[in-house]
Every structure is written in structure tokens, then in C-alpha cells.
């Protein structure tokens, strides 16, 4: 029970990190495109 909860928490944590990284990557890419356009 406890180990399962820990694994589940770690998985959601990794998923959150990946989501945040992906979001920042998209924002950074759009920002670079905007700068290059100007």
C-alpha cells in the first residue's frame, strides 16, 4: 500500500516535471520565433 502510493506519487511528479518542461520549451520556442521575426 505504502510502496504503491510512493510509486504513484513519483510517477505523477515525473509527469508534472515533463509537462512543465514541455510547456516552457514551447513558450521559449515561440519567444525565439517572435524575436527572429522582428
C-alpha positions in Angstrom: 0.0 0.0 0.0 2.7 2.5 1.0 5.1 1.5 -1.7 2.4 1.7 -4.3 1.5 5.2 -3.1 5.1 6.3 -3.3 5.5 4.9 -6.8 2.3 6.6 -7.8 3.4 9.9 -6.3 6.8 9.7 -8.1 5.1 8.9 -11.4 2.8 12.0 -11.1 5.8 14.1 -10.1 7.8 13.0 -13.1 4.7 13.6 -15.3 4.4 17.1 -13.8 8.0 17.9 -14.5 7.8 16.7 -18.1 4.6 18.7 -18.6 6.3 21.9 -17.2 9.4 21.3 -19.2 7.4 20.8 -22.4 5.4 23.9 -21.7 8.5 26.1 -21.1 10.0 24.6 -24.3 7.0 25.6 -26.3 7.0 29.1 -24.8 10.7 29.5 -25.4 10.4 28.4 -29.0 7.5 30.8 -29.7 9.5 33.6 -28.0 12.6 32.8 -30.2 10.4 32.8 -33.3 9.0 36.2 -32.3 12.5 37.7 -31.8 13.7 36.2 -35.1 10.6 37.5 -36.9 11.4 41.0 -35.7 
